[in-house]
């Protein structure tokens, strides 16, 4: 398998990963879309539903380590087959929820596992194994899939939930989301270019150190002993607090400000839709000017937007503007973490390393929905949650400034 219709097969894999990355994560963010209906029908508080979202993120984060190791050792194809099956099961179970323990088990655990095996760890790691020179672009493309999926489907979820009931929507979504993932994993996605007789980017590797920086070959344990990795871990985790908290409460926040329940899903579209272009553009800039520099740029922009948001989110129109601006800023940087790991430590263990990073995103970042819910329940406002977000982004910027290029080692050059 050299090419398909004259195109490097990695681009076909990337296209399949975009579809997977668009529909897989919807499982976790379904509760954001169903938030008003759940709260009204079952009389559950925001902090309780926020806690369920945190449990889902924690489940996702713990399993992300297993996901990354599976990708590195068993291959991304098998991992995605499992993820598609869990996605199908999780949506079906969600449609039957009547009690708190079912919400925590079906949504928190099963859906969390489904997303772990189909979301960023999978699609970013597989993409990074297929691309080196264009790793940032590939990461931006597959990273934009999540934003694309939530932007497109969230308004439909909220509208259909209001019109037909969230249980019916969950049942139908099981087949719309789970079956395509299984089919693409079986027929299209392959683990690495080497597995089908190709090279990354479709070109033989350059083995001379004089022509550019060598591709490092770090063992997992060695990478975990570096300051660079743990600075990235801290940065990615703290971004998760802000991102997950905002996304979990954005729909209900819009309703509080006067938006109708059926129309509130558009705020998720405003948050994620424009960020698709920002993610791809950030990937291109990362390939051209350096991924660390692009991440720092995105973090700085995010900090400025969140700080401004403390003062300008009092109406639906201003919240909409904030959602667009923050989506653009955070999208520019977020998809570059996995490609940057590959630059620092090599392709071989990028799945395992990104899985550990994602543990921080879910374990620490998973506190976001709970914190935002508690802050609102106590203060009646989300402004203090935005102030907390400012503190998080200041710490993220400090962590990224501490990351320095790793020294070249002779054993890295052939």
C-alpha positions as CSV (number, residue, x, y, z in Angstrom):
1,X,0.0,0.0,0.0
2,X,2.0,3.0,-1.3
3,X,-0.7,5.5,-2.0
4,X,-4.4,5.5,-2.5
5,X,-5.5,7.4,-5.7
6,X,-2.0,9.0,-5.7
7,X,-2.5,10.4,-2.2
8,X,-0.3,9.5,0.8
9,X,-2.4,7.0,2.8
10,X,-1.8,9.0,6.0
11,X,-4.2,11.6,4.8
12,X,-7.0,9.0,4.4
13,X,-6.2,7.9,8.0
14,X,-6.3,11.5,9.1
15,X,-9.7,11.9,7.4
16,X,-11.1,8.9,9.2
17,X,-9.7,10.2,12.5
18,X,-11.5,13.5,12.0
19,X,-14.8,11.6,11.8
20,X,-14.0,9.6,14.9
21,X,-12.8,12.7,16.7
22,X,-16.0,14.5,15.7
23,X,-18.5,12.0,17.0
24,X,-16.7,10.1,19.8
25,X,-16.4,13.0,22.3
26,X,-20.0,13.9,22.0
27,X,-20.7,11.1,24.4
28,X,-19.1,13.1,27.2
29,X,-20.5,16.5,26.4
30,X,-24.1,15.1,25.9
31,X,-24.9,16.1,29.5
32,X,-23.9,19.7,28.8
33,X,-26.5,19.7,26.0
34,X,-29.1,17.8,28.2
35,X,-28.3,19.9,31.3
36,X,-31.5,22.0,31.3
37,X,-33.7,18.9,30.6
38,X,-32.0,16.7,33.2
39,X,-32.2,19.4,35.9
40,X,-35.9,20.0,35.2
41,X,-37.1,16.4,34.7
42,X,-35.1,14.8,37.6
43,X,-34.8,17.8,39.9
44,X,-31.1,17.5,40.2
45,X,-28.9,20.4,41.2
46,X,-26.1,21.9,39.1
47,X,-23.5,20.8,41.5
48,X,-24.8,17.2,41.3
49,X,-24.8,17.1,37.5
50,X,-21.4,18.9,37.5
51,X,-20.1,16.2,39.8
52,X,-21.2,13.5,37.3
53,X,-19.4,15.4,34.6
54,X,-16.3,15.5,36.8
55,X,-16.6,11.7,37.4
56,X,-16.8,11.2,33.6
57,X,-13.6,13.3,33.2
58,X,-11.8,11.4,35.9
59,X,-12.8,8.0,34.4
60,X,-11.6,9.3,31.0
61,X,-8.4,10.5,32.5
62,X,-7.4,7.3,34.4
63,X,-8.2,5.2,31.4
64,X,-6.2,7.6,29.1
65,X,-3.0,6.0,30.4
66,X,-4.2,2.6,29.3
67,X,-5.4,4.1,26.0
68,X,-2.0,5.5,25.3
69,X,-0.2,2.3,26.1
70,X,-2.6,0.3,24.0
71,X,-1.9,2.6,21.0
72,X,1.8,2.2,21.4
73,X,1.7,-1.6,22.0
74,X,-1.5,-3.0,20.4
75,X,-2.2,-0.3,17.8
76,X,-4.7,2.5,17.4
77,X,-7.0,0.4,15.2
78,X,-7.8,-2.1,18.0
79,X,-8.1,0.7,20.5
80,X,-10.7,2.5,18.4
81,X,-12.7,-0.7,17.8
82,X,-13.1,-1.0,21.6
83,X,-14.0,2.7,21.8
84,X,-16.7,2.4,19.2
85,X,-18.3,-0.5,21.0
86,X,-18.3,1.3,24.3
87,X,-19.7,4.4,22.6
88,X,-22.6,2.4,21.3
89,X,-23.2,0.8,24.7
90,X,-22.8,4.1,26.7
91,X,-25.4,6.1,24.7
92,X,-27.9,3.2,25.0
93,X,-27.4,3.0,28.8
94,X,-27.7,6.8,29.1
95,X,-31.2,6.7,27.6
96,X,-32.4,4.6,30.5
97,X,-31.0,6.8,33.4
98,X,-33.5,7.3,36.3
99,X,-31.4,7.6,39.4
100,X,-28.2,9.2,40.5
101,X,-26.2,6.0,40.7
102,X,-27.1,5.2,37.1
103,X,-26.0,8.7,36.0
104,X,-22.7,8.2,37.7
105,X,-22.2,4.6,36.3
106,X,-23.6,4.9,32.8
107,X,-22.5,8.5,32.1
108,X,-19.6,8.8,34.5
109,X,-17.9,5.5,33.9
110,X,-19.1,3.9,30.7
111,X,-19.2,7.1,28.7
112,X,-15.9,8.2,30.2
113,X,-14.3,4.9,29.0
114,X,-15.9,5.4,25.5
115,X,-14.5,8.8,25.1
116,X,-11.1,7.7,26.4
117,X,-10.8,5.2,23.6
118,X,-12.0,7.6,20.9
119,X,-11.0,11.1,21.8
120,X,-7.8,13.1,21.8
121,X,-5.3,10.5,23.1
122,X,-6.3,8.2,20.3
123,X,-6.7,10.5,17.3
124,X,-3.7,12.7,18.2
125,X,-1.4,9.8,18.9
126,X,-2.3,7.9,15.8
127,X,-1.9,11.1,13.7
128,X,1.5,11.8,15.3
129,X,2.7,8.4,14.3
130,X,1.8,9.1,10.6
131,X,3.3,12.6,10.4
132,X,6.6,14.2,11.4
133,X,7.2,17.2,9.2
134,X,3.5,18.0,9.1
135,X,2.8,16.9,12.7
136,X,1.4,20.3,13.8
137,X,-0.9,20.5,10.9
138,X,-2.1,16.9,11.4
139,X,-2.6,17.6,15.1
140,X,-4.5,20.8,14.4
141,X,-6.8,19.0,11.9
142,X,-7.6,16.0,14.1
143,X,-7.8,18.3,17.2
144,X,-10.3,20.5,15.4
145,X,-12.6,17.4,15.0
146,X,-13.8,17.7,18.6
147,X,-14.6,21.3,18.1
148,X,-16.3,20.6,14.8
149,X,-18.4,17.7,16.3
150,X,-19.6,19.7,19.3
151,X,-20.2,22.8,17.2
152,X,-22.4,20.9,14.7
153,X,-24.2,18.4,17.0
154,X,-24.7,20.4,20.3
155,X,-27.5,22.6,18.9
156,X,-29.2,19.5,17.5
157,X,-28.9,17.7,20.8
158,X,-30.4,20.6,22.7
159,X,-33.2,21.2,20.1
160,X,-34.1,17.6,19.7
161,X,-34.0,17.0,23.5
162,X,-36.5,19.8,23.9
163,X,-38.7,18.5,21.1
164,X,-38.5,14.7,21.4
165,X,-36.9,14.1,24.8
166,X,-33.3,13.5,25.8
167,X,-33.9,9.8,26.2
168,X,-34.9,9.3,22.5
169,X,-32.0,11.5,21.4
170,X,-29.6,9.3,23.4
171,X,-30.9,6.1,21.9
172,X,-30.6,7.3,18.3
173,X,-27.1,8.8,19.0
174,X,-25.9,5.4,20.0
175,X,-26.0,4.2,16.4
176,X,-25.1,7.5,14.8
177,X,-21.9,7.7,16.9
178,X,-20.9,4.1,17.7
179,X,-21.3,2.3,14.4
180,X,-19.3,4.7,12.2
181,X,-16.3,4.5,14.6
182,X,-16.3,0.7,14.4
183,X,-16.5,0.7,10.6
184,X,-13.7,3.3,10.1
185,X,-11.4,1.5,12.6
186,X,-12.0,-1.8,10.7
187,X,-11.7,-0.6,7.1
188,X,-9.6,2.6,7.0
189,X,-7.4,3.3,10.0
190,X,-4.0,1.6,10.3
191,X,-1.6,1.9,13.2
192,X,1.6,3.3,11.6
193,X,2.9,4.0,8.2
194,X,5.6,1.4,8.7
195,X,2.8,-1.2,9.2
196,X,1.8,-0.8,5.6
197,X,5.3,-0.3,4.1
198,X,5.3,3.5,4.2
199,X,7.3,6.3,5.9
200,X,5.9,9.2,8.0
201,X,4.7,12.0,5.7
202,X,5.1,9.6,2.8
203,X,8.9,10.3,2.5
204,X,12.0,8.4,3.6
205,X,13.5,9.8,6.8
206,X,16.5,12.2,6.7
207,X,19.2,10.5,8.8
208,X,21.9,13.2,8.7
209,X,22.1,15.4,11.8
210,X,23.5,18.3,9.7
211,X,20.2,18.6,7.8
212,X,18.1,19.4,10.8
213,X,17.4,18.3,14.4
214,X,17.5,14.6,15.0
215,X,14.5,12.6,15.9
216,X,14.9,11.7,19.6
217,X,14.4,8.2,20.8
218,X,13.4,8.5,24.4
219,X,12.3,5.7,26.5
220,X,9.1,6.3,28.5
221,X,10.9,6.3,31.9
222,X,13.5,8.8,30.7
223,X,10.9,11.2,29.4
224,X,9.1,11.0,32.7
225,X,12.2,12.2,34.5
226,X,12.5,15.4,32.6
227,X,11.3,18.9,33.8
228,X,9.9,19.5,30.3
229,X,7.4,16.8,30.5
230,X,6.0,17.8,33.9
231,X,5.8,21.4,33.0
232,X,3.6,20.3,30.0
233,X,1.6,18.1,32.4
234,X,0.9,21.1,34.7
235,X,0.0,23.4,31.8
236,X,-2.3,20.9,30.1
237,X,-4.0,20.1,33.4
238,X,-4.8,23.7,34.4
239,X,-6.1,24.4,30.9
240,X,-8.5,21.5,31.5
241,X,-10.0,23.2,34.6
242,X,-11.0,26.2,32.6
243,X,-12.0,24.4,29.4
244,X,-14.1,21.7,31.1
245,X,-15.7,24.0,33.5
246,X,-16.8,26.5,30.9
247,X,-18.0,23.9,28.4
248,X,-20.0,22.0,31.1
249,X,-21.9,25.2,32.1
250,X,-22.0,27.2,29.0
251,X,-25.5,26.1,27.9
252,X,-27.1,26.6,31.3
253,X,-25.3,29.9,31.7
254,X,-26.8,31.1,28.5
255,X,-30.3,30.1,29.7
256,X,-29.7,32.1,32.9
257,X,-29.0,35.2,30.9
258,X,-32.2,34.9,28.9
259,X,-31.6,32.4,26.1
260,X,-34.3,29.8,25.4
261,X,-33.4,26.2,26.2
262,X,-33.7,25.1,22.6
263,X,-31.5,27.9,21.3
264,X,-28.8,27.7,24.1
265,X,-26.9,25.0,22.3
266,X,-25.8,27.6,19.7
267,X,-23.4,28.9,22.4
268,X,-21.4,25.7,22.2
269,X,-21.3,26.1,18.5
270,X,-20.0,29.7,18.9
271,X,-17.4,28.4,21.3
272,X,-16.2,25.5,19.2
273,X,-17.1,26.4,15.6
274,X,-14.6,29.2,15.0
275,X,-11.9,27.4,16.9
276,X,-11.7,24.8,14.1
277,X,-9.9,27.3,12.0
278,X,-7.8,28.4,14.9
279,X,-6.7,24.8,15.7
280,X,-5.6,24.2,12.1
281,X,-3.9,27.6,11.8
282,X,-2.1,27.0,15.2
283,X,-0.9,23.7,13.9
284,X,0.5,25.3,10.7
285,X,2.2,28.1,12.8
286,X,3.6,25.4,15.2
287,X,5.2,23.6,12.2
288,X,6.6,26.8,10.9
289,X,7.8,28.7,13.9
290,X,7.9,26.1,16.7
291,X,5.2,24.4,18.7
292,X,6.3,25.8,22.1
293,X,6.1,29.3,20.7
294,X,2.6,28.7,19.3
295,X,1.4,27.2,22.6
296,X,2.7,30.3,24.5
297,X,0.9,32.6,22.1
298,X,-2.4,30.8,22.5
299,X,-2.1,30.7,26.3
300,X,-1.4,34.4,26.4
301,X,-4.4,35.2,24.2
302,X,-6.6,32.9,26.4
303,X,-5.5,34.7,29.5
304,X,-6.4,38.1,28.0
305,X,-9.8,36.9,26.9
306,X,-10.7,35.3,30.2
307,X,-9.6,38.4,32.1
308,X,-11.8,40.5,29.9
309,X,-14.6,38.0,30.3
310,X,-14.8,38.8,34.0
311,X,-16.3,42.2,33.1
312,X,-18.3,41.6,29.8
313,X,-20.4,38.5,30.2
314,X,-23.6,40.0,31.6
315,X,-25.9,39.5,28.5
316,X,-26.4,36.7,26.0
317,X,-24.8,38.8,23.2
318,X,-21.7,39.4,25.3
319,X,-21.5,35.8,26.4
320,X,-21.6,34.8,22.8
321,X,-18.8,37.2,21.9
322,X,-16.8,35.8,24.9
323,X,-17.4,32.2,23.7
324,X,-16.1,33.0,20.2
325,X,-13.0,34.8,21.4
326,X,-12.1,32.2,24.0
327,X,-12.7,29.4,21.6
328,X,-10.3,31.0,19.1
329,X,-7.6,31.6,21.7
330,X,-7.7,28.2,23.4
331,X,-8.0,26.4,20.1
332,X,-4.8,27.9,18.8
333,X,-2.8,26.1,21.4
334,X,-4.6,23.1,22.7
335,X,-3.9,20.7,19.7
336,X,-0.2,21.2,19.8
337,X,0.6,19.4,23.0
338,X,0.7,15.9,21.4
339,X,2.8,17.0,18.4
340,X,5.2,18.8,20.7
341,X,5.6,15.7,22.8
342,X,6.6,13.9,19.6
343,X,9.2,16.6,18.9
344,X,10.7,16.3,22.3
345,X,10.6,12.6,22.9
346,X,9.9,10.8,19.6
347,X,6.9,9.0,18.0
348,X,7.4,5.6,19.7
349,X,5.9,6.5,23.1
350,X,3.8,9.5,22.2
351,X,0.6,7.7,23.0
352,X,1.7,6.7,26.5
353,X,3.1,10.2,27.2
354,X,0.0,12.0,25.9
355,X,-2.1,9.5,27.9
356,X,-0.3,10.7,31.1
357,X,-0.8,14.3,30.0
358,X,-4.5,13.5,29.5
359,X,-4.6,12.0,33.0
360,X,-3.9,15.5,34.3
361,X,-6.5,17.0,31.9
362,X,-9.1,14.8,33.3
363,X,-8.0,14.3,36.9
364,X,-7.2,17.9,37.7
365,X,-9.1,19.5,34.8
366,X,-12.1,17.3,35.7
367,X,-12.6,19.3,38.8
368,X,-13.6,22.2,36.6
369,X,-17.3,21.4,36.1
370,X,-17.6,20.6,39.9
371,X,-15.9,23.9,40.8
372,X,-18.0,26.0,38.4
373,X,-21.1,24.4,39.8
374,X,-20.2,24.9,43.4
375,X,-19.1,28.5,42.7
376,X,-22.5,29.3,41.1
377,X,-24.5,27.5,43.8
378,X,-22.8,29.6,46.5
379,X,-22.5,32.9,44.7
380,X,-25.3,32.9,42.1
381,X,-22.8,34.0,39.5
382,X,-20.1,32.6,37.2
383,X,-17.8,35.7,37.6
384,X,-15.8,34.1,40.4
385,X,-15.3,31.0,38.2
386,X,-13.8,33.3,35.6
387,X,-11.5,34.8,38.2
388,X,-10.3,31.3,39.0
389,X,-9.7,30.8,35.3
390,X,-7.4,33.9,35.3
391,X,-5.3,32.4,38.0
392,X,-5.1,29.0,36.2
393,X,-3.9,30.7,33.0
394,X,-1.2,32.7,34.8
395,X,0.1,29.4,36.1
396,X,-0.1,27.8,32.7
397,X,1.9,30.6,31.2
398,X,4.6,30.3,33.9
399,X,4.8,26.5,33.3
400,X,5.2,26.9,29.5
401,X,8.0,29.5,30.0
402,X,9.9,26.9,32.0
403,X,9.9,24.4,29.1
404,X,13.2,24.5,27.3
405,X,14.4,22.4,24.3
406,X,16.0,19.1,25.3
407,X,19.7,18.8,24.5
408,X,20.6,16.6,21.5
409,X,22.2,13.3,22.3
410,X,24.6,11.4,20.0
411,X,22.5,8.3,20.2
412,X,19.7,10.2,18.6
413,X,21.6,10.6,15.3
414,X,22.0,7.7,12.9
